[in-house]
Amino acid sequence: EPGAQADSEHGALVGTELTPAQERIIRAADTFFLGTTHPRRGTDSSHKGGAAGLVRVDGGTLWWPDYPGNNMFNSFGNLAVDPSASLLFVDFTTGATVQLTGTAALEWITPGSPGDDGGTGRRIRFIPTRIVQPIDPLPIRIGETLSYPRNPRLS
């Protein structure tokens, strides 16, 4: 697809712009994972969720509204000191994943304005610099029964 190059060494499509198929996965997602880091406190991975379509594709950027949560603000605090971020989207129907790295920033908007789905007056804008989509999907699907190998006994 345009915007991605096959990386046979890593078995993935790699690019700097979203392909139409990747955009469809992101637009349909009702959940994703956000990775951030703090120079002294380490990394944080947070689940973000809402109605399908919570992440908007806007030209070459992505954005999503902030929702009231646990009031820890780990992601926001990390982004305030280091804008590096990563996103992971999983299509649980097909097992396809899209992994993005780039930078993110908090934007203040008028509370209750269009796109302020959580009513917080905040949203995050993400600018991707690298997009990776493994060619082989994850071996998970909604509605399938999965079996995992058993862990060895501890002695």
N, CA, C and O atoms as a GROMACS GRO file, in nm:
protein
  620
    1GLU      N    1   0.084  -0.119   0.000
    1GLU     CA    2   0.000   0.000   0.000
    1GLU      C    3   0.088   0.124   0.000
    1GLU      O    4   0.202   0.120   0.048
    2PRO      N    5   0.036   0.235  -0.054
    2PRO     CA    6   0.113   0.359  -0.049
    2PRO      C    7   0.142   0.399   0.095
    2PRO      O    8   0.058   0.382   0.183
    3GLY      N    9   0.261   0.451   0.119
    3GLY     CA   10   0.298   0.498   0.252
    3GLY      C   11   0.369   0.394   0.336
    3GLY      O   12   0.418   0.428   0.444
    4ALA      N   13   0.377   0.269   0.291
    4ALA     CA   14   0.443   0.165   0.370
    4ALA      C   15   0.534   0.083   0.280
    4ALA      O   16   0.504   0.059   0.163
    5GLN      N   17   0.646   0.042   0.337
    5GLN     CA   18   0.740  -0.044   0.267
    5GLN      C   19   0.749  -0.176   0.343
    5GLN      O   20   0.751  -0.177   0.466
    6ALA      N   21   0.754  -0.286   0.271
    6ALA     CA   22   0.770  -0.416   0.335
    6ALA      C   23   0.912  -0.427   0.390
    6ALA      O   24   1.008  -0.399   0.319
    7ASP      N   25   0.924  -0.467   0.515
    7ASP     CA   26   1.052  -0.490   0.580
    7ASP      C   27   1.061  -0.641   0.604
    7ASP      O   28   1.015  -0.691   0.706
    8SER      N   29   1.120  -0.713   0.507
    8SER     CA   30   1.120  -0.859   0.514
    8SER      C   31   1.200  -0.910   0.632
    8SER      O   32   1.171  -1.018   0.683
    9GLU      N   33   1.299  -0.836   0.677
    9GLU     CA   34   1.378  -0.880   0.792
    9GLU      C   35   1.292  -0.889   0.918
    9GLU      O   36   1.311  -0.978   1.000
   10HIS      N   37   1.198  -0.796   0.932
   10HIS     CA   38   1.114  -0.793   1.051
   10HIS      C   39   0.970  -0.838   1.024
   10HIS      O   40   0.888  -0.839   1.116
   11GLY      N   41   0.938  -0.874   0.901
   11GLY     CA   42   0.805  -0.922   0.869
   11GLY      C   43   0.696  -0.820   0.894
   11GLY      O   44   0.593  -0.850   0.954
   12ALA      N   45   0.720  -0.697   0.848
   12ALA     CA   46   0.625  -0.589   0.877
   12ALA      C   47   0.623  -0.488   0.764
   12ALA      O   48   0.717  -0.478   0.685
   13LEU      N   49   0.513  -0.414   0.758
   13LEU     CA   50   0.507  -0.295   0.675
   13LEU      C   51   0.553  -0.180   0.762
   13LEU      O   52   0.505  -0.163   0.874
   14VAL      N   53   0.646  -0.100   0.711
   14VAL     CA   54   0.702   0.010   0.788
   14VAL      C   55   0.691   0.137   0.706
   14VAL      O   56   0.723   0.136   0.587
   15GLY      N   57   0.647   0.245   0.768
   15GLY     CA   58   0.635   0.371   0.696
   15GLY      C   59   0.627   0.489   0.791
   15GLY      O   60   0.641   0.476   0.912
   16THR      N   61   0.605   0.605   0.731
   16THR     CA   62   0.591   0.728   0.809
   16THR      C   63   0.454   0.791   0.790
   16THR      O   64   0.421   0.889   0.856
   17GLU      N   65   0.374   0.734   0.701
   17GLU     CA   66   0.237   0.781   0.678
   17GLU      C   67   0.142   0.663   0.686
   17GLU      O   68   0.176   0.551   0.646
   18LEU      N   69   0.024   0.687   0.739
   18LEU     CA   70  -0.076   0.581   0.750
   18LEU      C   71  -0.126   0.538   0.613
   18LEU      O   72  -0.149   0.620   0.525
   19THR      N   73  -0.142   0.408   0.597
   19THR     CA   74  -0.206   0.356   0.478
   19THR      C   75  -0.358   0.361   0.499
   19THR      O   76  -0.401   0.374   0.614
   20PRO      N   77  -0.438   0.353   0.395
   20PRO     CA   78  -0.584   0.350   0.414
   20PRO      C   79  -0.629   0.235   0.505
   20PRO      O   80  -0.721   0.253   0.585
   21ALA      N   81  -0.567   0.118   0.493
   21ALA     CA   82  -0.604   0.004   0.579
   21ALA      C   83  -0.572   0.033   0.725
   21ALA      O   84  -0.651  -0.001   0.813
   22GLN      N   85  -0.458   0.095   0.753
   22GLN     CA   86  -0.422   0.131   0.889
   22GLN      C   87  -0.518   0.236   0.945
   22GLN      O   88  -0.558   0.229   1.062
   23GLU      N   89  -0.556   0.333   0.862
   23GLU     CA   90  -0.654   0.433   0.905
   23GLU      C   91  -0.785   0.366   0.944
   23GLU      O   92  -0.847   0.404   1.043
   24ARG      N   93  -0.828   0.267   0.867
   24ARG     CA   94  -0.953   0.197   0.900
   24ARG      C   95  -0.944   0.127   1.036
   24ARG      O   96  -1.040   0.132   1.113
   25ILE      N   97  -0.832   0.065   1.065
   25ILE     CA   98  -0.814  -0.002   1.195
   25ILE      C   99  -0.822   0.101   1.307
   25ILE      O  100  -0.889   0.078   1.408
   26ILE      N  101  -0.756   0.213   1.290
   26ILE     CA  102  -0.754   0.318   1.394
   26ILE      C  103  -0.892   0.378   1.412
   26ILE      O  104  -0.939   0.394   1.524
   27ARG      N  105  -0.959   0.413   1.302
   27ARG     CA  106  -1.092   0.475   1.311
   27ARG      C  107  -1.196   0.382   1.373
   27ARG      O  108  -1.292   0.428   1.434
   28ALA      N  109  -1.178   0.251   1.357
   28ALA     CA  110  -1.275   0.154   1.411
   28ALA      C  111  -1.246   0.116   1.556
   28ALA      O  112  -1.330   0.054   1.621
   29ALA      N  113  -1.129   0.153   1.607
   29ALA     CA  114  -1.088   0.109   1.740
   29ALA      C  115  -1.172   0.173   1.850
   29ALA      O  116  -1.205   0.291   1.845
   30ASP      N  117  -1.204   0.091   1.950
   30ASP     CA  118  -1.268   0.144   2.070
   30ASP      C  119  -1.173   0.136   2.189
   30ASP      O  120  -1.211   0.168   2.302
   31THR      N  121  -1.051   0.094   2.163
   31THR     CA  122  -0.949   0.086   2.265
   31THR      C  123  -0.811   0.092   2.200
   31THR      O  124  -0.793   0.048   2.086
   32PHE      N  125  -0.715   0.146   2.272
   32PHE     CA  126  -0.576   0.144   2.227
   32PHE      C  127  -0.488   0.162   2.349
   32PHE      O  128  -0.536   0.187   2.459
   33PHE      N  129  -0.358   0.148   2.329
   33PHE     CA  130  -0.262   0.160   2.437
   33PHE      C  131  -0.167   0.275   2.406
   33PHE      O  132  -0.121   0.290   2.292
   34LEU      N  133  -0.139   0.356   2.507
   34LEU     CA  134  -0.052   0.472   2.495
   34LEU      C  135   0.070   0.450   2.583
   34LEU      O  136   0.057   0.424   2.703
   35GLY      N  137   0.188   0.459   2.523
   35GLY     CA  138   0.313   0.449   2.598
   35GLY      C  139   0.380   0.584   2.608
   35GLY      O  140   0.394   0.654   2.507
   36THR      N  141   0.421   0.621   2.728
   36THR     CA  142   0.492   0.747   2.751
   36THR      C  143   0.610   0.719   2.843
   36THR      O  144   0.622   0.610   2.899
   37THR      N  145   0.695   0.819   2.859
   37THR     CA  146   0.811   0.800   2.945
   37THR      C  147   0.842   0.928   3.021
   37THR      O  148   0.810   1.038   2.977
   38HIS      N  149   0.905   0.911   3.135
   38HIS     CA  150   0.952   1.022   3.218
   38HIS      C  151   1.101   0.998   3.242
   38HIS      O  152   1.141   0.886   3.272
   39PRO      N  153   1.183   1.103   3.228
   39PRO     CA  154   1.327   1.082   3.236
   39PRO      C  155   1.376   1.025   3.370
   39PRO      O  156   1.480   0.958   3.373
   40ARG      N  157   1.305   1.050   3.479
   40ARG     CA  158   1.348   0.999   3.610
   40ARG      C  159   1.257   0.889   3.664
   40ARG      O  160   1.302   0.806   3.743
   41ARG      N  161   1.131   0.887   3.623
   41ARG     CA  162   1.036   0.793   3.682
   41ARG      C  163   1.008   0.671   3.595
   41ARG      O  164   0.938   0.580   3.638
   42GLY      N  165   1.060   0.668   3.474
   42GLY     CA  166   1.044   0.551   3.388
   42GLY      C  167   0.927   0.561   3.293
   42GLY      O  168   0.877   0.670   3.265
   43THR      N  169   0.884   0.447   3.243
   43THR     CA  170   0.782   0.442   3.140
   43THR      C  171   0.645   0.407   3.197
   43THR      O  172   0.634   0.353   3.307
   44ASP      N  173   0.542   0.439   3.120
   44ASP     CA  174   0.405   0.412   3.159
   44ASP      C  175   0.329   0.365   3.036
   44ASP      O  176   0.346   0.421   2.928
   45SER      N  177   0.248   0.264   3.052
   45SER     CA  178   0.160   0.219   2.945
   45SER      C  179   0.018   0.228   2.998
   45SER      O  180  -0.014   0.171   3.102
   46SER      N  181  -0.067   0.299   2.925
   46SER     CA  182  -0.204   0.321   2.969
   46SER      C  183  -0.302   0.273   2.863
   46SER      O  184  -0.281   0.294   2.743
   47HIS      N  185  -0.408   0.210   2.907
   47HIS     CA  186  -0.518   0.174   2.819
   47HIS      C  187  -0.606   0.296   2.803
   47HIS      O  188  -0.634   0.366   2.900
   48LYS      N  189  -0.648   0.324   2.682
   48LYS     CA  190  -0.742   0.431   2.653
   48LYS      C  191  -0.860   0.369   2.581
   48LYS      O  192  -0.841   0.288   2.490
   49GLY      N  193  -0.980   0.404   2.619
   49GLY     CA  194  -1.096   0.344   2.556
   49GLY      C  195  -1.214   0.439   2.551
   49GLY      O  196  -1.218   0.539   2.623
   50GLY      N  197  -1.308   0.406   2.468
   50GLY     CA  198  -1.430   0.485   2.451
   50GLY      C  199  -1.511   0.422   2.340
   50GLY      O  200  -1.495   0.304   2.308
   51ALA      N  201  -1.598   0.500   2.283
   51ALA     CA  202  -1.676   0.450   2.170
   51ALA      C  203  -1.585   0.432   2.048
   51ALA      O  204  -1.486   0.503   2.033
   52ALA      N  205  -1.621   0.335   1.962
   52ALA     CA  206  -1.545   0.318   1.838
   52ALA      C  207  -1.536   0.452   1.767
   52ALA      O  208  -1.634   0.525   1.759
   53GLY      N  209  -1.418   0.484   1.718
   53GLY     CA  210  -1.397   0.613   1.653
   53GLY      C  211  -1.343   0.718   1.747
   53GLY      O  212  -1.335   0.836   1.710
   54LEU      N  213  -1.305   0.680   1.869
   54LEU     CA  214  -1.256   0.780   1.963
   54LEU      C  215  -1.129   0.847   1.914
   54LEU      O  216  -1.104   0.962   1.947
   55VAL      N  217  -1.047   0.776   1.835
   55VAL     CA  218  -0.926   0.837   1.780
   55VAL      C  219  -0.959   0.889   1.641
   55VAL      O  220  -1.005   0.815   1.554
   56ARG      N  221  -0.934   1.017   1.622
   56ARG     CA  222  -0.960   1.079   1.493
   56ARG      C  223  -0.832   1.089   1.412
   56ARG      O  224  -0.727   1.125   1.465
   57VAL      N  225  -0.840   1.058   1.284
   57VAL     CA  226  -0.729   1.076   1.191
   57VAL      C  227  -0.754   1.210   1.124
   57VAL      O  228  -0.855   1.229   1.057
   58ASP      N  229  -0.660   1.302   1.141
   58ASP     CA  230  -0.677   1.440   1.096
   58ASP      C  231  -0.554   1.479   1.014
   58ASP      O  232  -0.455   1.528   1.068
   59GLY      N  233  -0.561   1.455   0.882
   59GLY     CA  234  -0.443   1.479   0.800
   59GLY      C  235  -0.334   1.381   0.840
   59GLY      O  236  -0.358   1.261   0.844
   60GLY      N  237  -0.217   1.431   0.869
   60GLY     CA  238  -0.106   1.346   0.910
   60GLY      C  239  -0.096   1.325   1.060
   60GLY      O  240   0.002   1.268   1.108
   61THR      N  241  -0.197   1.371   1.136
   61THR     CA  242  -0.193   1.355   1.281
   61THR      C  243  -0.313   1.275   1.330
   61THR      O  244  -0.409   1.252   1.256
   62LEU      N  245  -0.306   1.234   1.455
   62LEU     CA  246  -0.417   1.169   1.523
   62LEU      C  247  -0.451   1.252   1.646
   62LEU      O  248  -0.364   1.319   1.702
   63TRP      N  249  -0.576   1.249   1.688
   63TRP     CA  250  -0.609   1.309   1.816
   63TRP      C  251  -0.724   1.234   1.879
   63TRP      O  252  -0.804   1.170   1.811
   64TRP      N  253  -0.732   1.243   2.011
   64TRP     CA  254  -0.842   1.181   2.084
   64TRP      C  255  -0.875   1.267   2.205
   64TRP      O  256  -0.787   1.332   2.262
   65PRO      N  257  -1.002   1.266   2.244
   65PRO     CA  258  -1.043   1.345   2.361
   65PRO      C  259  -0.997   1.277   2.489
   65PRO      O  260  -0.982   1.155   2.495
   66ASP      N  261  -0.974   1.358   2.590
   66ASP     CA  262  -0.945   1.304   2.722
   66ASP      C  263  -1.078   1.276   2.792
   66ASP      O  264  -1.174   1.351   2.777
   67TYR      N  265  -1.082   1.169   2.866
   67TYR     CA  266  -1.200   1.132   2.943
   67TYR      C  267  -1.165   1.138   3.092
   67TYR      O  268  -1.050   1.116   3.129
   68PRO      N  269  -1.263   1.167   3.177
   68PRO     CA  270  -1.234   1.160   3.321
   68PRO      C  271  -1.185   1.019   3.354
   68PRO      O  272  -1.242   0.921   3.306
   69GLY      N  273  -1.083   1.010   3.432
   69GLY     CA  274  -1.026   0.879   3.465
   69GLY      C  275  -0.992   0.871   3.612
   69GLY      O  276  -1.072   0.909   3.698
   70ASN      N  277  -0.873   0.820   3.639
   70ASN     CA  278  -0.833   0.797   3.778
   70ASN      C  279  -0.763   0.918   3.840
   70ASN      O  280  -0.717   0.911   3.953
   71ASN      N  281  -0.756   1.029   3.766
   71ASN     CA  282  -0.694   1.153   3.814
   71ASN      C  283  -0.547   1.137   3.853
   71ASN      O  284  -0.496   1.213   3.936
   72MET      N  285  -0.480   1.039   3.794
   72MET     CA  286  -0.338   1.021   3.818
   72MET      C  287  -0.256   1.107   3.720
   72MET      O  288  -0.149   1.156   3.756
   73PHE      N  289  -0.305   1.125   3.600
   73PHE     CA  290  -0.240   1.207   3.497
   73PHE      C  291  -0.097   1.164   3.468
   73PHE      O  292  -0.012   1.247   3.435
   74ASN      N  293  -0.069   1.032   3.479
   74ASN     CA  294   0.065   0.983   3.448
   74ASN      C  295   0.104   1.016   3.305
   74ASN      O  296   0.213   1.067   3.280
   75SER      N  297   0.016   0.986   3.209
   75SER     CA  298   0.048   1.012   3.068
   75SER      C  299   0.070   1.160   3.044
   75SER      O  300   0.167   1.198   2.979
   76PHE      N  301  -0.020   1.244   3.095
   76PHE     CA  302  -0.007   1.388   3.074
   76PHE      C  303   0.120   1.442   3.138
   76PHE      O  304   0.190   1.524   3.079
   77GLY      N  305   0.150   1.395   3.258
   77GLY     CA  306   0.272   1.439   3.326
   77GLY      C  307   0.395   1.400   3.248
   77GLY      O  308   0.488   1.479   3.233
   78ASN      N  309   0.396   1.277   3.199
   78ASN     CA  310   0.510   1.232   3.119
   78ASN      C  311   0.524   1.314   2.992
   78ASN      O  312   0.634   1.357   2.957
   79LEU      N  313   0.411   1.337   2.922
   79LEU     CA  314   0.417   1.412   2.797
   79LEU      C  315   0.459   1.557   2.820
   79LEU      O  316   0.516   1.620   2.730
   80ALA      N  317   0.433   1.611   2.938
   80ALA     CA  318   0.473   1.748   2.967
   80ALA      C  319   0.625   1.763   2.970
   80ALA      O  320   0.678   1.870   2.940
   81VAL      N  321   0.695   1.655   3.007
   81VAL     CA  322   0.841   1.664   3.014
   81VAL      C  323   0.911   1.591   2.901
   81VAL      O  324   1.029   1.616   2.874
   82ASP      N  325   0.840   1.499   2.834
   82ASP     CA  326   0.898   1.426   2.721
   82ASP      C  327   0.784   1.392   2.624
   82ASP      O  328   0.702   1.305   2.654
   83PRO      N  329   0.778   1.459   2.510
   83PRO     CA  330   0.666   1.436   2.417
   83PRO      C  331   0.672   1.304   2.341
   83PRO      O  332   0.581   1.274   2.264
   84SER      N  333   0.777   1.224   2.361
   84SER     CA  334   0.786   1.094   2.293
   84SER      C  335   0.670   1.005   2.338
   84SER      O  336   0.638   0.998   2.456
   85ALA      N  337   0.609   0.938   2.241
   85ALA     CA  338   0.496   0.853   2.274
   85ALA      C  339   0.486   0.740   2.173
   85ALA      O  340   0.542   0.746   2.063
   86SER      N  341   0.413   0.636   2.213
   86SER     CA  342   0.386   0.524   2.122
   86SER      C  343   0.240   0.484   2.140
   86SER      O  344   0.183   0.496   2.248
   87LEU      N  345   0.181   0.435   2.031
   87LEU     CA  346   0.043   0.390   2.032
   87LEU      C  347   0.037   0.249   1.976
   87LEU      O  348   0.112   0.214   1.884
   88LEU      N  349  -0.052   0.168   2.030
   88LEU     CA  350  -0.076   0.033   1.979
   88LEU      C  351  -0.225   0.015   1.961
   88LEU      O  352  -0.303   0.033   2.054
   89PHE      N  353  -0.265  -0.020   1.838
   89PHE     CA  354  -0.404  -0.050   1.805
   89PHE      C  355  -0.411  -0.197   1.768
   89PHE      O  356  -0.326  -0.247   1.695
   90VAL      N  357  -0.513  -0.267   1.817
   90VAL     CA  358  -0.534  -0.407   1.786
   90VAL      C  359  -0.674  -0.422   1.728
   90VAL      O  360  -0.773  -0.379   1.788
   91ASP      N  361  -0.682  -0.485   1.612
   91ASP     CA  362  -0.812  -0.522   1.554
   91ASP      C  363  -0.841  -0.662   1.606
   91ASP      O  364  -0.783  -0.760   1.559
   92PHE      N  365  -0.933  -0.672   1.703
   92PHE     CA  366  -0.959  -0.800   1.768
   92PHE      C  367  -1.040  -0.895   1.681
   92PHE      O  368  -1.060  -1.011   1.718
   93THR      N  369  -1.087  -0.848   1.566
   93THR     CA  370  -1.158  -0.936   1.473
   93THR      C  371  -1.060  -1.009   1.382
   93THR      O  372  -1.077  -1.128   1.355
   94THR      N  373  -0.958  -0.938   1.335
   94THR     CA  374  -0.862  -0.998   1.241
   94THR      C  375  -0.727  -1.031   1.305
   94THR      O  376  -0.652  -1.112   1.251
   95GLY      N  377  -0.696  -0.972   1.420
   95GLY     CA  378  -0.566  -0.990   1.483
   95GLY      C  379  -0.461  -0.893   1.433
   95GLY      O  380  -0.347  -0.896   1.478
   96ALA      N  381  -0.498  -0.805   1.338
   96ALA     CA  382  -0.402  -0.706   1.286
   96ALA      C  383  -0.367  -0.604   1.395
   96ALA      O  384  -0.451  -0.569   1.478
   97THR      N  385  -0.243  -0.558   1.392
   97THR     CA  386  -0.200  -0.453   1.484
   97THR      C  387  -0.135  -0.340   1.405
   97THR      O  388  -0.078  -0.361   1.298
   98VAL      N  389  -0.144  -0.220   1.461
   98VAL     CA  390  -0.073  -0.104   1.406
   98VAL      C  391  -0.001  -0.040   1.524
   98VAL      O  392  -0.063  -0.007   1.626
   99GLN      N  393   0.131  -0.023   1.510
   99GLN     CA  394   0.214   0.034   1.614
   99GLN      C  395   0.272   0.165   1.562
   99GLN      O  396   0.331   0.170   1.454
  100LEU      N  397   0.255   0.271   1.640
  100LEU     CA  398   0.303   0.402   1.598
  100LEU      C  399   0.395   0.461   1.704
  100LEU      O  400   0.370   0.447   1.824
  101THR      N  401   0.502   0.526   1.661
  101THR     CA  402   0.585   0.605   1.751
  101THR      C  403   0.588   0.746   1.696
  101THR      O  404   0.574   0.768   1.576
  102GLY      N  405   0.606   0.842   1.786
  102GLY     CA  406   0.608   0.981   1.746
  102GLY      C  407   0.607   1.071   1.867
  102GLY      O  408   0.664   1.038   1.972
  103THR      N  409   0.541   1.186   1.852
  103THR     CA  410   0.532   1.281   1.963
  103THR      C  411   0.386   1.317   1.987
  103THR      O  412   0.303   1.314   1.896
  104ALA      N  413   0.358   1.351   2.112
  104ALA     CA  414   0.221   1.385   2.150
  104ALA      C  415   0.222   1.507   2.240
  104ALA      O  416   0.319   1.532   2.312
  105ALA      N  417   0.113   1.582   2.234
  105ALA     CA  418   0.102   1.700   2.318
  105ALA      C  419  -0.043   1.720   2.362
  105ALA      O  420  -0.137   1.688   2.288
  106LEU      N  421  -0.060   1.772   2.482
  106LEU     CA  422  -0.191   1.806   2.535
  106LEU      C  423  -0.238   1.934   2.468
  106LEU      O  424  -0.162   2.030   2.455
  107GLU      N  425  -0.364   1.936   2.426
  107GLU     CA  426  -0.426   2.057   2.372
  107GLU      C  427  -0.545   2.092   2.460
  107GLU      O  428  -0.626   2.006   2.494
  108TRP      N  429  -0.555   2.218   2.497
  108TRP     CA  430  -0.670   2.267   2.573
  108TRP      C  431  -0.773   2.318   2.472
  108TRP      O  432  -0.740   2.395   2.382
  109ILE      N  433  -0.897   2.275   2.489
  109ILE     CA  434  -1.005   2.318   2.400
  109ILE      C  435  -1.122   2.367   2.486
  109ILE      O  436  -1.124   2.345   2.607
  110THR      N  437  -1.215   2.433   2.424
  110THR     CA  438  -1.331   2.482   2.497
  110THR      C  439  -1.414   2.364   2.546
  110THR      O  440  -1.458   2.281   2.466
  111PRO      N  441  -1.437   2.355   2.678
  111PRO     CA  442  -1.519   2.244   2.728
  111PRO      C  443  -1.655   2.241   2.659
  111PRO      O  444  -1.721   2.343   2.642
  112GLY      N  445  -1.694   2.121   2.619
  112GLY     CA  446  -1.823   2.103   2.552
  112GLY      C  447  -1.821   2.131   2.403
  112GLY      O  448  -1.924   2.116   2.337
  113SER      N  449  -1.706   2.171   2.348
  113SER     CA  450  -1.698   2.198   2.205
  113SER      C  451  -1.698   2.065   2.128
  113SER      O  452  -1.674   1.960   2.188
  114PRO      N  453  -1.724   2.069   1.998
  114PRO     CA  454  -1.723   1.944   1.919
  114PRO      C  455  -1.590   1.869   1.938
  114PRO      O  456  -1.483   1.928   1.930
  115GLY      N  457  -1.600   1.740   1.961
  115GLY     CA  458  -1.481   1.658   1.983
  115GLY      C  459  -1.442   1.646   2.129
  115GLY      O  460  -1.354   1.566   2.162
  116ASP      N  461  -1.504   1.724   2.216
  116ASP     CA  462  -1.474   1.714   2.360
  116ASP      C  463  -1.567   1.609   2.421
  116ASP      O  464  -1.648   1.639   2.509
  117ASP      N  465  -1.553   1.486   2.372
  117ASP     CA  466  -1.643   1.377   2.410
  117ASP      C  467  -1.646   1.352   2.560
  117ASP      O  468  -1.751   1.316   2.614
  118GLY      N  469  -1.534   1.370   2.628
  118GLY     CA  470  -1.527   1.344   2.771
  118GLY      C  471  -1.564   1.464   2.856
  118GLY      O  472  -1.572   1.453   2.978
  119GLY      N  473  -1.587   1.580   2.793
  119GLY     CA  474  -1.625   1.700   2.866
  119GLY      C  475  -1.516   1.756   2.955
  119GLY      O  476  -1.545   1.828   3.051
  120THR      N  477  -1.389   1.725   2.925
  120THR     CA  478  -1.279   1.772   3.010
  120THR      C  479  -1.212   1.898   2.957
  120THR      O  480  -1.138   1.964   3.030
  121GLY      N  481  -1.237   1.934   2.830
  121GLY     CA  482  -1.167   2.048   2.771
  121GLY      C  483  -1.023   2.015   2.734
  121GLY      O  484  -0.941   2.105   2.716
  122ARG      N  485  -0.993   1.885   2.723
  122ARG     CA  486  -0.857   1.843   2.690
  122ARG      C  487  -0.862   1.736   2.581
  122ARG      O  488  -0.956   1.658   2.573
  123ARG      N  489  -0.758   1.735   2.498
  123ARG     CA  490  -0.738   1.627   2.404
  123ARG      C  491  -0.589   1.615   2.379
  123ARG      O  492  -0.511   1.704   2.411
  124ILE      N  493  -0.551   1.501   2.322
  124ILE     CA  494  -0.412   1.476   2.289
  124ILE      C  495  -0.398   1.471   2.138
  124ILE      O  496  -0.477   1.405   2.070
  125ARG      N  497  -0.298   1.540   2.086
  125ARG     CA  498  -0.266   1.534   1.943
  125ARG      C  499  -0.134   1.459   1.930
  125ARG      O  500  -0.036   1.488   1.999
  126PHE      N  501  -0.134   1.362   1.839
  126PHE     CA  502  -0.018   1.274   1.818
  126PHE      C  503   0.031   1.290   1.675
  126PHE      O  504  -0.048   1.284   1.580
  127ILE      N  505   0.162   1.308   1.659
  127ILE     CA  506   0.223   1.318   1.527
  127ILE      C  507   0.313   1.196   1.508
  127ILE      O  508   0.417   1.185   1.572
  128PRO      N  509   0.272   1.103   1.420
  128PRO     CA  510   0.354   0.982   1.402
  128PRO      C  511   0.480   1.011   1.322
  128PRO      O  512   0.481   1.091   1.228
  129THR      N  513   0.588   0.943   1.362
  129THR     CA  514   0.713   0.949   1.286
  129THR      C  515   0.752   0.813   1.230
  129THR      O  516   0.833   0.804   1.138
  130ARG      N  517   0.693   0.706   1.287
  130ARG     CA  518   0.719   0.570   1.237
  130ARG      C  519   0.594   0.486   1.264
  130ARG      O  520   0.536   0.490   1.372
  131ILE      N  521   0.555   0.410   1.162
  131ILE     CA  522   0.436   0.326   1.170
  131ILE      C  523   0.477   0.185   1.129
  131ILE      O  524   0.536   0.165   1.023
  132VAL      N  525   0.444   0.088   1.214
  132VAL     CA  526   0.479  -0.051   1.189
  132VAL      C  527   0.353  -0.135   1.197
  132VAL      O  528   0.276  -0.125   1.293
  133GLN      N  529   0.332  -0.217   1.096
  133GLN     CA  530   0.221  -0.312   1.097
  133GLN      C  531   0.276  -0.450   1.064
  133GLN      O  532   0.310  -0.477   0.949
  134PRO      N  533   0.286  -0.536   1.165
  134PRO     CA  534   0.334  -0.672   1.137
  134PRO      C  535   0.247  -0.739   1.031
  134PRO      O  536   0.125  -0.723   1.030
  135ILE      N  537   0.312  -0.813   0.942
  135ILE     CA  538   0.240  -0.881   0.835
  135ILE      C  539   0.154  -0.994   0.892
  135ILE      O  540   0.041  -1.014   0.849
  136ASP      N  541   0.208  -1.068   0.989
  136ASP     CA  542   0.132  -1.177   1.051
  136ASP      C  543   0.046  -1.121   1.164
  136ASP      O  544   0.098  -1.054   1.253
  137PRO      N  545  -0.083  -1.147   1.161
  137PRO     CA  546  -0.170  -1.098   1.268
  137PRO      C  547  -0.147  -1.176   1.397
  137PRO      O  548  -0.091  -1.285   1.397
  138LEU      N  549  -0.192  -1.116   1.507
  138LEU     CA  550  -0.189  -1.187   1.635
  138LEU      C  551  -0.282  -1.307   1.628
  138LEU      O  552  -0.383  -1.302   1.556
  139PRO      N  553  -0.252  -1.413   1.699
  139PRO     CA  554  -0.338  -1.532   1.694
  139PRO      C  555  -0.457  -1.521   1.790
  139PRO      O  556  -0.488  -1.615   1.863
  140ILE      N  557  -0.522  -1.406   1.790
  140ILE     CA  558  -0.641  -1.388   1.874
  140ILE      C  559  -0.754  -1.332   1.790
  140ILE      O  560  -0.732  -1.255   1.697
  141ARG      N  561  -0.873  -1.372   1.823
  141ARG     CA  562  -0.992  -1.321   1.756
  141ARG      C  563  -1.105  -1.321   1.857
  141ARG      O  564  -1.113  -1.412   1.940
  142ILE      N  565  -1.190  -1.224   1.853
  142ILE     CA  566  -1.308  -1.223   1.938
  142ILE      C  567  -1.393  -1.343   1.901
  142ILE      O  568  -1.415  -1.370   1.783
  143GLY      N  569  -1.441  -1.414   2.000
  143GLY     CA  570  -1.529  -1.527   1.976
  143GLY      C  571  -1.458  -1.660   1.960
  143GLY      O  572  -1.522  -1.764   1.958
  144GLU      N  573  -1.326  -1.658   1.949
  144GLU     CA  574  -1.253  -1.784   1.938
  144GLU      C  575  -1.208  -1.830   2.075
  144GLU      O  576  -1.180  -1.748   2.163
  145THR      N  577  -1.203  -1.958   2.094
  145THR     CA  578  -1.148  -2.014   2.217
  145THR      C  579  -0.999  -2.030   2.196
  145THR      O  580  -0.955  -2.092   2.099
  146LEU      N  581  -0.922  -1.976   2.286
  146LEU     CA  582  -0.778  -1.983   2.274
  146LEU      C  583  -0.722  -2.085   2.371
  146LEU      O  584  -0.776  -2.104   2.480
  147SER      N  585  -0.616  -2.150   2.332
  147SER     CA  586  -0.547  -2.239   2.426
  147SER      C  587  -0.401  -2.195   2.431
  147SER      O  588  -0.339  -2.167   2.329
  148TYR      N  589  -0.350  -2.191   2.550
  148TYR     CA  590  -0.213  -2.146   2.571
  148TYR      C  591  -0.130  -2.263   2.624
  148TYR      O  592  -0.182  -2.350   2.694
  149PRO      N  593  -0.001  -2.265   2.591
  149PRO     CA  594   0.083  -2.369   2.650
  149PRO      C  595   0.088  -2.347   2.802
  149PRO      O  596   0.085  -2.234   2.849
  150ARG      N  597   0.098  -2.453   2.874
  150ARG     CA  598   0.106  -2.443   3.020
  150ARG      C  599   0.245  -2.400   3.059
  150ARG      O  600   0.343  -2.439   2.996
  151ASN      N  601   0.253  -2.320   3.162
  151ASN     CA  602   0.382  -2.281   3.215
  151ASN      C  603   0.446  -2.400   3.285
  151ASN      O  604   0.375  -2.481   3.344
  152PRO      N  605   0.578  -2.413   3.278
  152PRO     CA  606   0.643  -2.524   3.348
  152PRO      C  607   0.629  -2.507   3.499
  152PRO      O  608   0.617  -2.395   3.550
  153ARG      N  609   0.630  -2.619   3.570
  153ARG     CA  610   0.623  -2.616   3.716
  153ARG      C  611   0.748  -2.552   3.772
  153ARG      O  612   0.859  -2.572   3.722
  154LEU      N  613   0.728  -2.474   3.876
  154LEU     CA  614   0.842  -2.418   3.947
  154LEU      C  615   0.888  -2.518   4.051
  154LEU      O  616   0.806  -2.577   4.121
  155SER      N  617   1.018  -2.538   4.060
  155SER     CA  618   1.070  -2.638   4.158
  155SER      C  619   1.104  -2.571   4.288
  155SER      O  620   1.149  -2.638   4.381
   0.00000   0.00000   0.00000
